[in-house]
């Protein structure tokens, strides 16, 4: 048995950047935009968390 068989399988991404969207309906495009906006918000939140951690570390080590 290969160890790769034991690893959890990742779901393929729902959205591939640059993929052909010409066949999608307006409703599908709106759903796609909503999903991307949620992902953007999640990324921004993660960035802020990392900045807060960095700032706390900088303040701690300045003393």
GROMACS elastic network, one bead per residue, 0.5 to 0.9 nm:
[ bonds ]
;  ai    aj funct       b0    kb
    1     4     6  0.85347   500
    1     5     6  0.71110   500
    1     6     6  0.85534   500
    2     5     6  0.54993   500
    2     6     6  0.74378   500
    3     6     6  0.53569   500
    3     7     6  0.68536   500
    4     7     6  0.52986   500
    4     8     6  0.84195   500
    5     8     6  0.79516   500
    5     9     6  0.85942   500
    6     9     6  0.87271   500
   10    13     6  0.86893   500
   11    14     6  0.83918   500
   12    15     6  0.86910   500
   13    16     6  0.65879   500
   14    32     6  0.89796   500
   15    18     6  0.89873   500
   15    19     6  0.78566   500
   15    32     6  0.76809   500
   15    35     6  0.89209   500
   15    36     6  0.85317   500
   16    19     6  0.55806   500
   18    21     6  0.84154   500
   20    23     6  0.74494   500
   20    24     6  0.86678   500
   21    24     6  0.54368   500
   21    25     6  0.87283   500
   21    29     6  0.79461   500
   22    25     6  0.82520   500
   24    27     6  0.79764   500
   24    28     6  0.57585   500
   24    29     6  0.62845   500
   25    28     6  0.50929   500
   25    29     6  0.61704   500
   25    30     6  0.85962   500
   26    29     6  0.50298   500
   26    30     6  0.61227   500
   26    31     6  0.86118   500
   27    30     6  0.51115   500
   27    31     6  0.62381   500
   27    32     6  0.85769   500
   28    31     6  0.50666   500
   28    32     6  0.60960   500
   28    33     6  0.86391   500
   29    33     6  0.61675   500
   29    34     6  0.86149   500
   30    33     6  0.50702   500
   30    34     6  0.62117   500
   30    35     6  0.86524   500
   31    34     6  0.50688   500
   31    35     6  0.62237   500
   31    36     6  0.86406   500
   32    35     6  0.51452   500
   32    36     6  0.62107   500
   32    37     6  0.86137   500
   33    36     6  0.50374   500
   33    37     6  0.60500   500
   33    38     6  0.85913   500
   34    37     6  0.50669   500
   34    38     6  0.62399   500
   34    39     6  0.86714   500
   35    38     6  0.51547   500
   35    39     6  0.63238   500
   35    40     6  0.87017   500
   36    40     6  0.61208   500
   36    41     6  0.86207   500
   37    41     6  0.61821   500
   37    42     6  0.85747   500
   38    41     6  0.51322   500
   38    42     6  0.62002   500
   38    43     6  0.86695   500
   39    43     6  0.61579   500
   39    44     6  0.85989   500
   40    43     6  0.50753   500
   40    44     6  0.61516   500
   40    45     6  0.86009   500
   41    44     6  0.50794   500
   41    45     6  0.61745   500
   41    46     6  0.86558   500
   42    45     6  0.51587   500
   42    46     6  0.63086   500
   42    47     6  0.87283   500
   43    46     6  0.50519   500
   43    47     6  0.61899   500
   43    48     6  0.86907   500
   44    47     6  0.50214   500
   44    48     6  0.62503   500
   44    49     6  0.86599   500
   45    48     6  0.51664   500
   45    49     6  0.62765   500
   45    50     6  0.87448   500
   46    49     6  0.50522   500
   46    50     6  0.62567   500
   46    51     6  0.86464   500
   47    50     6  0.51414   500
   47    51     6  0.61853   500
   47    52     6  0.86200   500
   48    51     6  0.50236   500
   48    52     6  0.61126   500
   48    53     6  0.85851   500
   49    52     6  0.51114   500
   49    53     6  0.62193   500
   49    54     6  0.86316   500
   50    53     6  0.50443   500
   50    54     6  0.61082   500
   50    55     6  0.85022   500
   51    54     6  0.50278   500
   51    55     6  0.60024   500
   51    56     6  0.85118   500
   52    55     6  0.50515   500
   52    56     6  0.60969   500
   52    57     6  0.85695   500
   53    56     6  0.51537   500
   53    57     6  0.61947   500
   53    58     6  0.86080   500
   54    57     6  0.51168   500
   54    58     6  0.61025   500
   54    59     6  0.85924   500
   55    58     6  0.50630   500
   55    59     6  0.61278   500
   55    60     6  0.85382   500
   56    59     6  0.51468   500
   56    60     6  0.61138   500
   56    61     6  0.86943   500
   57    60     6  0.50473   500
   57    61     6  0.61872   500
   57    62     6  0.85595   500
   58    61     6  0.53384   500
   58    62     6  0.60992   500
   59    62     6  0.52807   500
   59    63     6  0.70067   500
   60    63     6  0.60099   500
